[in-house]
């Protein structure tokens, strides 16, 4: 049962990382650039000139 819970958590982590990667790629294709703090937190997004 523990193995199943660990497997589910790992799968959800991979899915969420893939989702965020795809979302960031889409924003860049649309002409947006996001800034992050040194902690990795989102600071803000702007249009790419």
Secondary structure, 3 states (H helix, E strand, C coil): CHHHHHHHHHHHHHHHHHHHHHHHHHHHHCCEEEEECCCCCEEEEEECC
